Each structure stands twice: as structure tokens, then as C-alpha cells.
């Protein structure tokens, strides 16, 4: 039975993908729009560096490297778990009750309800910037750094995905938790695109230990560049993103299960 259940989700996802690819021109335009939207954020960084030579102690290529890591991770997370943003609507409309009555996991059902392939445009933009920055950042390549460069975006996506799930779970307790969740999820995307050295001490603590956005791009970028942390934080943090990702997933799973147990239905 468990194997049958696992086989259902790939078929659901495949059907969503076929539906979107049935209109190739519309699909291509949607992907292009996402690509351009992501690149606009890069333009902001370029404009800032027309006025300054460094940002938080990092030059333009180093900041762009962080941006590339963060943008790719965010695009992958958005593609994988972005549908969780619809949780408040599922709760208000009573559709979540339907998901809970089925002999399938509620979260996988919710995430596979709409796989928006247009978000690949964000991933493509992030990868393009990341490839360019890696080529020009003067990195001394070693096998470990090659492995880090390949895996860092995926690990960052897991961290952001866990943050996404945990943040949206507040909808089980709030009448409309969408704005609260968006401030955390999209706020994390913005915050992770820049060195945490530009933020105040209290915000740095939040980004490092409460909402671990610094492990998406900042610490991996330091490891790739071979730089000591300007804040004097332990160098071990630069290589600990995979461990943080595991903790984040475990925390998000705990928050989700607590929310589902707390949920008592819409009463309609």
C-alpha cells in the first residue's frame, strides 16, 4: 500500500506538467517573465555598486556570487514547495478537510496540487548568474569546493523550503496568515541575497540562528572564496549548511504536524 501511495504523486506531478506544456508559447512567455523578474533584482545590486566599491566588506563579484546562490536556491524552493502559499485558502474554503480525509499525506497532496513550471525561469536566472560569478570570483578550486558549488544551491533550497513550510503553517492559528508567511519567505529571499554584514546585530542573529537564511548563500560563499568571516564567526559555520538543512526540515515537519493536529476543520 505504501508503494502504491508513493507512486501516486509522480503521476499527479506528471499530469500537471503535461497540462502546462500543452500550451508551449504561453509556457515559454511565463518562463521568460520569471527569468526577467529575477534578473531585475540583480540590476538593483549593479546599481548599488555604481555608488560604492564594497558592500558590507565584499566587492561586487563576491556579492553577486551570494546573489547567484540565493536566487538559484529560492527558485528551486519556489518550484518544489511554492504551492504551500495556498494553504490559507485551502483552510478557509474547507478544501484542506478533503485532503485530510484521503488516505494520503496532506502536505504532499498540497504541494503536488499545482506544479508551476514557469518558476524554472527563476532557477535559470539564478544558475546563469551563479555560473558567471563562479567563473570570475577568483576561487581557488579544490575537490571540496567543487562539491560545495554543486550542492550549495540544492541545500539552500531545502533550507528555504523548510522555512516556507514552517512559515505558512501559522495559517492553522491565524485567520489570514498569508501576509505573515510572505514576510518570512520572500523576506528571506531578499535577505539571503546580500552579506549579513550589512544588517544590524539583532537581525544578524535572526538570520543565523532563528531563520537560518545565512546558511543559504552567505556562509557557502565564504567557504568558496576562502575568506574568514568579517564578523569573526567560527569557520565551521561555512561548511555546516547540510546539517542546518536537516535541522530545518525536522523543525518544519514538527511545526506542520503540530498545526495539523491543532486543526479542527472549518465547521462548514
N, C-alpha and C positions, 0 to 999 in steps of 0.2 A: 504493500500500500504506500509506503514512504517513497519507493522508487517511482511509482505512478504519479504521486503528487509532485515530485521534483521534475518529472517530465512535462508537467502541465505548463510551468512557467516559460520554458523556452518556446513552446508552441504559441503561447499568448504574445510574447515579445515578437516572435517572427510574424505573426499576423498584423501587429501594429506597424512593423517596419514595411511589410508589403503594401499596406494601405497608404503609407506616405510616399513610397516610391512609385505608386501608380500615377502620380502627377509629377513627372520629373522636372518640368520647368518651374513649377511652384516650389518644389523642394529645393532646387538649386538657388532660387532667389532668397528663400528663407535662410539657407546656409550662408549665403553671401551677406545678408543683413546682419546675421550674428557675428560673422567674421569682422565686418566693418565696425560694429558696435564695440567689439572687444579691442580693436585697434585704436579707437578713439581714446581709450584710457591710456594707451601708450603715448599718444600725442600730448597728453597732459604732462607726462614725465619729461618729454622732449622740450616742451615749452618752459617748464621749470628750470631746466638746465641751460636755457638761454640767459638766465639771470644769475645763476650760481654755478660754481665749479664743483661743489660737492654737496651731498645731502645726507646729513647725519653721519658724516665721516666717510661716505662712499662716493666714488665718481659715477659718471653716467652709465658706463658699461656694467658696473657692479650692480647698480640699482635696476638696470634693465634685465640683468640676469635674475634678480629676485622677482621682478615682474613676470618674466617668462615662466619661471617655476610656479608662481602663484596662479597665473592665468591658465596654464595647462591643467593644474590640479583642480581649479574651480570649474573649468569646462568639463572635465571628466566626472566630477562630483555632481554637477548640474545634470549631466546626461544620465547618470545612474540613479540619483535619488531626488531629482528636482520635482518629481510628481508629488512628493510629500508636502509641498506647499498647498496642495488642495485638501489637506486634512481638515482644516476648519470648515470648509464647505461640505465635506462628507459628514462631519458631525452634525452640522446644522440641518442638513437635508434628510438625515437618517440613513444615508447610504452606507455609513460605517456599520450599522446594525446588520445589513445584508452581508457585508464582508465577514463579520464575526460569526454569522450563522453557518457559513460554508466550512467544509472540512479542510480548509487551507489556512495558512498563516495570513493574518490581516495585513501585516506590513508588506510581504512580498506581493500580495494582491494589489495593494495600493500603488506600489512602485511600478508594477508592470501594467497598470491600467492605461497609461499613456506614455510610450517611449518616444520622446520628441527628438528625432534625428537631426533637426535643424541646429541643435546645440553643438553638433560637430563643428560648426563654424567657429565657435569659441575655442574648441580644442585645437583646431588647425591654426588659428591665430597665435595661440599660446606656444604651440610647437615651433612655428616659424620664428617667433621672437627668441625662444629658448635656444634653437639651433644657431641663430645668428650670434647671440650673446656668448654661448659656449665657445664658438669659434674665435671670437675676438677678445675674450676676457683675460688672455694670457695665463690660462690654467696649466699647471704642471701635471700632466696626466699620468696616473698610476692605475693599475687594475681596480683598486678600491674606488677611486674617484670615477672611473668609467661606470662601474656598477652603481654608484650613487647617482650619477647623472641620468642613468636609465630608469632607476627605480624611484627617484625622489618625486616626480610628478604623480605617480600612482599612489605612493604612500601619502602624499599630501592630499590627494583626492579622498582617501579613506578617512583621514582626519577631518576634512571639511564635510564629508558625507555624514560622519558620526555627529558632528556639530549640528548639521542640518536636521537630522532626525530628532536629536535631543531638543533643539530649539522649537521645532514645530509641535512637539509633544505637549507644550504648555497649553495647547488648544483644548486639552481634556479638562483643564481647570478654568480657563478664561473664556468669556463669551466670544470674543474675537481675538485670538492670539496671533493672527497673521502679521500684524504690524510689529509685534514684539519679536516674532520669529525672523522677520525680514531684516530687522535691525541687527540681529546677531549674524545671520547667514550672509547677507550682502555686505554688511559692515565688516565681517571677517574677510571677505574677498578684497575689499578696499584696503584694509589694514595690513593684510599679508603681502601686498604689492610693494610695500616700502620698508626700509630698515626700521626696526623697532627703536633705534636710537633717536628718531625724530619725535618720539612720544614722551610724555611725562612719566615719572616713576610709577605712579599708580596704574596707568594704562599699560605700561610695560609688564607689570606683574599680572594683569588680567590676560594679556596676550601670550604670556609664557606659561602660566600655571592654571588659570581659570578656563579661558577659551584658548586652547593651545595653538593659536594661529602662527606663532613664531616658528613652529616646527614644520610648517608647510614650505616656507621659502627662505626665511632669514638664516636659520641655523644650517640647513643644507648648503646654502650659498657660501657661507663662511667656510664650510668644510671643503667645498670645491675650490675656492680661492686660496685656501691655505692661510687664512687670516685669523689672528686672535680676535676674540670678541672685544670690541671697544668698551663694552660695559664691564668687562672683567669676569663674565660668567664662565663656569667650567667648560673646558674644551670638549668634555664628554657629551655635552648637550648637542653639539654639532652632528653627532652620529646617532642620536637616540630617537629620531623620528619614527622608525618602525616600532619601537617599544611604546612610544606615546600613542601611535595609531591603535595598537592593541588595547591599551587602556581606554582610549576614547571610544572604541567600538563596544567594549564591555560596559562602559558607563552609559552609552546611548541605549544599549539593549536593556539595561536595568531601568532607565527612565521610561522607555517605551512600555515595558511590561507593567510598571507601576501605573502608568497612565491608562492602559487598557483595563487593568483590574479596578481602577477608580471609576471608569466609565460605566454609567448605568443606563444609557440609551437616551433618546430624545424625548421619550414619552408620547410620541405621536404615532 
